[in-house]
Amino acid sequence: MGLEPIPAFALPGDGTNAKTLGHEDVGMTPFSAFFPAPRPLALASALLAVALARGADAPAGAEVKSVTPEEFAAESGPAKRYVFELAWPDGLIDAVGMHIAASDETAYLQERKLDPAGVVLLYLTDESPPLSTVAPEVNPLGRFGFKKVVFQHKDGGKPLAVTAEYHAAAGLKPPRHVVLIRGRPNPLAIASGDPRPDLSGRPPLLRPGDLPPQVRYAFGPDEAMAAAAQLATAHFGSPPAPAGPLLGEQVSLLPGAWAALRDSGWADPGGIFTNQIPTDDGKTIRVTGKLVSGAADLARVEEKLRELVARGGGGPVHAATTAEMARWWPFEDFDYAEPLLFLETADHAHDLVLVFENGRLVAVDDLRGLPKLP
């Protein structure tokens, strides 16, 4: 998407490392290009992105570094500084000990009229949540306009006493029921320019294209890709010839697929989730999907997908092309991980994204059903 990363810095603290604080599952995403991160502590944010990393391991497009207090003072200059602690189980504690829930953070920033040209200092204590889970706290800072966020271990490690709960003034409440789906670290993912595994044992259709600059991709065993492709081809071929169950116990209909299958007479009307996608012009696009479970609705998913593919004239199941990876990346909050397959119908009306896990289809999207981004 060309999002501008928020440069963020970690200042030396009391010598407590991330592991002893319980911060073992850490990573970086633009949106979720995760990689492991022992000390020295450094963090960067790119709107819907949180990072801990060695600076040398940072992927292109993200500025990740540790600095001394003197270096930070020189770089931040006279900018205003806003001090918070990361609160448990979520949210922030401000300098007077007030707890701001993550869902109230945007309203708090608006109501207090903070200057986005300033610097936000987020203290880590021995009761702070894992840094892999703090995207809901950092995202509003980026959306509000802050360009620099600093993480620092708090001397002594003890949190401020919470003296009050923040409640937004009327009219400032941010939208509720917005689900942020966060990825998990995937140490196997590689970026554009990294060495690729030998794929000569795969048929050409199951060899992914070149990785776009922003995408991270975890290759899996050739056998797993082949088995997933065989299963999808059997279920969506003409005529279908199922060789075993296709769907997992739950299937996520991601926004593009949900747009195509919304009016399908679902037995369970629940499971709807909403996500917000940031755009290059600083705005967000609201998209919805559905988490499907239950035998009747799972059968309906397979039936409707099969109808959709047949109506479009069918198409070959294949690994992601470069264009498909680039198109899906702004909407996908996880590193790509195989088995990951695509099926574009002959009439080009649909380009299905088929996400497999443990030999079953667990998520479906449709590139043709996703909104166009500015």
C-alpha positions in Angstrom: 0.0 0.0 0.0 3.0 2.3 0.3 2.2 3.1 3.9 4.8 5.3 5.5 6.2 3.5 8.6 6.2 5.2 11.9 9.8 5.4 13.0 10.0 4.2 16.6 12.9 3.8 18.9 13.8 1.8 22.0 15.8 3.5 24.7 18.1 1.5 27.0 16.3 0.5 30.2 17.1 -1.4 33.3 18.7 -4.3 31.5 15.6 -6.5 31.7 15.3 -8.3 28.4 12.1 -9.0 26.5 12.1 -12.7 27.3 12.0 -12.2 31.1 9.1 -9.8 30.6 7.1 -12.6 28.8 7.6 -11.0 25.4 8.7 -14.1 23.5 6.2 -13.9 20.6 7.3 -10.7 19.0 7.3 -9.7 15.4 6.9 -7.0 12.8 4.3 -6.6 10.2 3.7 -4.3 7.3 1.0 -5.8 7.8 2.5 -8.9 9.5 6.0 -9.5 8.3 7.0 -11.1 11.6 10.5 -12.0 12.6 12.1 -12.9 16.0 13.5 -10.2 18.2 15.8 -10.7 21.1 17.7 -7.7 22.7 18.7 -5.0 21.8 15.0 -3.9 22.0 13.8 -1.9 19.1 10.3 -1.3 17.8 8.6 0.2 14.8 5.0 0.7 13.8 3.3 1.1 10.4 -0.3 1.9 11.2 -1.5 -1.7 11.5 2.0 -2.9 12.3 4.1 -3.6 15.4 7.7 -4.6 15.4 10.5 -5.9 17.6 13.7 -6.7 15.9 17.4 -6.4 15.5 17.8 -3.4 13.3 19.9 -5.5 10.9 17.0 -7.9 10.3 14.4 -5.2 9.4 12.7 -5.7 6.0 12.7 -3.0 3.5 10.3 -0.2 4.1 10.5 -0.2 7.9 12.9 1.9 10.0 13.8 -0.2 13.1 16.6 0.8 15.4 17.8 1.1 19.0 19.2 4.5 20.0 20.8 5.9 23.1 18.9 8.6 25.1 21.3 11.2 23.7 20.7 10.1 20.1 16.9 10.1 20.6 17.0 13.6 22.2 19.0 14.9 19.2 16.6 13.3 16.7 13.3 14.2 18.4 14.4 17.8 19.1 11.9 20.1 21.0 8.8 18.0 20.1 6.2 17.5 22.8 6.4 14.2 24.7 3.4 12.2 25.8 4.1 9.4 28.4 2.0 6.3 28.9 2.4 2.8 30.2 1.2 -0.3 28.4 -1.6 -1.6 30.6 -2.8 -5.1 31.3 -4.8 -6.6 29.7 -5.0 -3.8 27.1 -4.9 -0.1 26.7 -2.7 2.6 28.2 -2.2 4.3 31.5 -1.5 8.0 31.3 0.8 10.1 33.4 -1.9 10.7 36.0 -2.7 7.0 36.4 -5.9 6.9 34.3 -6.5 3.8 32.3 -7.6 4.2 28.7 -8.9 1.0 27.1 -7.6 0.3 23.6 -11.1 0.8 22.2 -11.3 4.3 23.8 -7.8 5.4 22.7 -8.8 7.4 19.6 -11.4 9.3 21.5 -8.9 10.1 24.3 -6.4 11.5 21.7 -9.1 13.6 20.2 -10.5 14.9 23.4 -7.1 15.8 24.9 -6.2 17.4 21.6 -2.7 15.9 21.6 -0.2 17.2 19.0 0.6 14.4 16.5 3.9 16.2 15.8 5.0 15.1 19.3 6.6 11.9 20.5 4.8 9.1 22.4 6.8 7.3 25.1 5.3 3.9 26.0 6.8 2.4 29.2 7.2 -1.4 29.6 6.7 -2.8 33.1 6.8 -6.3 34.4 3.0 -6.3 34.1 2.9 -5.1 30.5 1.3 -7.4 27.9 3.4 -9.2 25.3 4.6 -6.8 22.6 3.2 -9.2 20.0 -0.3 -8.2 21.2 0.0 -4.4 21.4 -1.1 -3.5 17.8 -4.5 -2.2 19.2 -2.7 0.2 21.4 -0.2 1.4 18.7 -2.6 1.5 15.7 -4.6 4.5 17.0 -1.4 6.5 17.5 -0.5 6.0 13.8 -4.0 6.8 12.6 -4.1 9.9 14.8 -0.9 11.1 13.0 1.9 10.4 15.4 5.2 9.7 13.5 7.4 8.6 16.4 6.7 6.1 19.1 9.3 5.1 21.8 9.3 2.0 23.9 11.4 1.9 27.0 11.7 -0.3 30.0 10.5 1.5 33.1 13.0 1.6 35.9 11.8 -0.7 38.7 9.3 -2.3 36.4 6.3 -1.5 38.4 3.2 0.1 36.8 1.5 3.2 37.9 -1.5 2.8 40.1 -4.7 3.1 38.1 -6.8 5.9 39.7 -9.6 6.1 37.2 -11.1 4.7 34.0 -11.3 7.0 31.0 -14.8 7.5 29.5 -15.0 9.3 26.2 -17.2 12.4 25.9 -20.4 12.1 23.9 -19.8 12.0 20.2 -16.2 11.0 20.4 -16.6 7.3 20.9 -14.7 5.3 18.2 -16.6 2.5 16.4 -17.1 -0.7 18.3 -17.2 -4.3 17.1 -14.1 -3.8 14.9 -12.0 -6.9 14.9 -8.3 -6.6 14.4 -6.9 -9.9 13.2 -3.3 -10.1 14.2 -0.7 -12.4 12.8 1.8 -14.5 14.7 5.5 -14.6 14.2 6.6 -16.9 11.4 10.3 -17.4 11.4 10.1 -19.3 8.1 8.8 -16.4 6.1 11.2 -14.7 3.6 11.0 -11.4 1.8 11.7 -10.3 -1.7 15.4 -10.8 -2.6 15.9 -13.6 0.0 17.0 -17.0 -1.3 14.1 -19.2 -2.3 14.0 -23.0 -1.8 14.4 -25.3 -4.7 11.0 -25.7 -6.3 12.1 -27.8 -9.2 10.2 -30.8 -7.8 6.9 -28.9 -8.2 4.8 -28.6 -11.3 5.0 -25.0 -12.7 1.4 -24.2 -11.5 2.5 -24.7 -7.9 5.5 -22.5 -8.0 4.7 -19.0 -6.6 5.7 -15.9 -8.6 8.4 -13.5 -7.5 7.6 -11.9 -4.1 6.6 -8.2 -4.3 8.7 -5.9 -2.2 6.3 -5.7 0.7 5.3 -9.3 0.9 6.7 -12.0 3.2 6.1 -15.6 2.3 6.7 -19.0 4.1 7.2 -21.9 1.7 5.9 -25.3 2.8 6.6 -28.8 1.8 6.0 -29.7 -1.8 3.8 -32.6 -0.7 1.5 -30.3 1.3 1.0 -27.9 -1.7 0.3 -30.9 -4.0 -2.2 -32.4 -1.6 -4.0 -29.1 -1.1 -4.1 -28.5 -4.9 -5.4 -32.0 -5.5 -8.1 -31.6 -2.9 -9.3 -28.2 -4.2 -9.3 -29.4 -7.8 -11.3 -32.5 -6.8 -14.0 -30.4 -5.0 -14.2 -27.5 -7.5 -13.6 -29.4 -10.7 -16.2 -30.3 -13.3 -17.7 -32.6 -12.4 -16.6 -32.5 -8.8 -15.0 -35.7 -7.5 -14.4 -35.2 -3.8 -11.6 -37.4 -2.5 -12.1 -36.5 1.2 -13.4 -33.6 3.3 -12.4 -30.1 2.2 -13.4 -27.8 5.0 -12.1 -27.4 8.5 -14.3 -27.1 11.6 -14.6 -23.4 10.9 -14.1 -21.4 7.8 -13.4 -17.7 7.5 -15.2 -16.0 4.6 -12.8 -13.1 4.2 -14.2 -9.8 2.8 -14.0 -10.5 -0.9 -15.6 -14.0 -0.5 -18.2 -12.6 1.9 -19.2 -10.0 -0.7 -20.0 -12.8 -3.1 -21.7 -15.2 -0.7 -23.4 -12.8 1.7 -27.0 -13.6 0.6 -26.7 -17.4 0.8 -29.4 -18.2 3.4 -27.1 -18.9 6.4 -28.6 -21.0 9.2 -26.5 -19.0 11.8 -26.6 -15.2 11.2 -23.8 -14.6 13.6 -20.0 -14.7 13.2 -19.8 -11.4 11.4 -16.6 -9.5 11.9 -15.5 -6.1 10.7 -12.0 -4.8 9.9 -10.6 -1.4 8.9 -8.0 -1.2 6.2 -5.8 2.0 6.1 -5.3 3.6 2.8 -2.5 5.8 1.3 -4.6 8.9 1.7 -4.8 8.5 5.5 -8.4 7.2 5.5 -9.7 3.7 6.2 -12.0 1.4 4.4 -14.4 -0.7 6.4 -14.8 -4.3 5.3 -16.7 -7.3 6.7 -16.5 -11.0 6.7 -18.0 -14.1 8.4 -16.7 -16.9 10.5 -18.7 -20.0 9.5 -19.2 -23.1 11.6 -21.9 -25.7 12.0 -22.5 -28.5 9.6 -25.3 -26.9 7.7 -23.5 -23.6 7.0 -20.2 -25.4 6.2 -22.0 -27.5 3.6 -23.5 -24.2 2.3 -20.0 -22.7 1.9 -18.8 -25.6 -0.2 -22.0 -25.7 -2.3 -21.9 -21.9 -3.0 -18.2 -21.9 -3.8 -18.7 -24.8 -6.2 -21.5 -23.0 -7.9 -19.5 -19.8 -8.2 -16.6 -21.6 -9.8 -18.8 -23.6 -12.2 -20.7 -20.4 -13.2 -17.4 -18.7 -14.0 -16.3 -21.6 -16.3 -13.9 -23.2 -13.8 -10.2 -22.6 -13.7 -6.9 -24.2 -12.6 -5.8 -24.2 -9.0 -2.4 -22.6 -8.8 0.2 -21.0 -6.5 0.1 -17.2 -6.0 1.3 -15.0 -8.9 3.2 -11.8 -8.1 0.1 -9.7 -9.0 -2.1 -11.8 -6.8 0.2 -11.5 -3.8 0.4 -7.7 -4.2 -3.3 -7.4 -4.6 -4.1 -9.4 -1.4 -1.4 -8.0 0.9 -3.2 -4.8 2.0 -6.2 -6.9 3.2 -4.2 -9.8 4.8 -2.8 -9.5 8.3 -0.6 -12.5 8.3 2.6 -13.6 6.6 1.6 -15.7 3.6 2.1 -19.4 4.4 1.8 -22.5 2.3 -0.4 -24.3 1.5 -1.8 -21.1 -0.1 -3.6 -21.5 -3.5 -5.6 -19.4 -5.9 -8.3 -20.2 -8.4 -9.2 -17.7 -11.1 -12.3 -18.5 -13.0 -12.2 -18.5 -16.8 -14.5 -15.5 -17.1 -12.2 -13.6 -14.7 -15.2 -12.7 -12.5 -13.6 -14.4 -9.4 -10.1 -15.0 -8.2 -10.4 -17.1 -5.1 -7.8 -17.2 -2.4 -7.7 -20.7 -0.7 -6.0 -20.9 2.7 -5.2 -24.4 4.0 -4.1 -25.5 7.4 -3.6 -29.1 8.5 -4.9 -30.4 5.2 -8.2 -28.5 5.3 -9.5 -25.3 3.8 -9.8 -22.8 6.7 -10.3 -19.4 4.9 -11.5 -18.1 1.5 -11.2 -14.7 -0.1 -12.0 -13.4 -3.5 -9.7 -10.8 -5.0 -12.4 -9.6 -7.4 -14.7 -8.9 -4.5 -12.3 -6.7 -2.5 -12.7 -2.9 -2.7 -10.2 -0.9 -4.8 -7.8 1.1 -2.7 -6.8 4.7 -3.5 
